[in-house]
Amino acid sequence: MSSSCGRDCGGSGGVRPYIRSKVPRLRWTPELHRCFVNAIQTLGGHH
């Protein structure tokens, strides 16, 4: 018994088309990471 996710998962079995998002992708920079860590520390995370 052979199966493929395309059939079993409700898909068409083909490759879905690329749909470009209206929102640009976020580039994770060292500066952004520092801001993230600062926000987590301010909110009281990782204790």
N, C-alpha and C positions, 0 to 999 in steps of 0.2 A: 504494500500500500504506500504509494508515493503522494506527497502533498507539498504544496508551496505556500508560502505566507501570503502571496497575492490572492489566492483563492480563500484560504482559511481565515485571513485577517480582514476580509471584506473589501480588499482592493481589487483593481482590475488586472493585476499581475504585471503591468507594465511599469515603466519608470515615470514617476510623476514629474510634471514640468517645473522648471525653476521659476518661481514667482518672486520678483525683486521686492523687498520690503520698502515702504515709504520712509521708514526710520533708518538712518545710517547705522552701521555696526559700530559698536563701542570698542575703541582701542585701549587695552588695559596697560597703562603706562605706569612707571614707578611713582609718579606724582599722584595718579589716581589711586594707586595701592596705598600710599601714605594717608590719603584722605579717608579711604575705606577703613584702615586700621584705626585711625583717630576716631572715626564715628563709632566703631565697635567699642572702643575703650570708653568713649563718652557715654554710651548706652549701657555699659556695664557687662559686656560680653566676655566670655572665656575666663570664668572664675571657678 
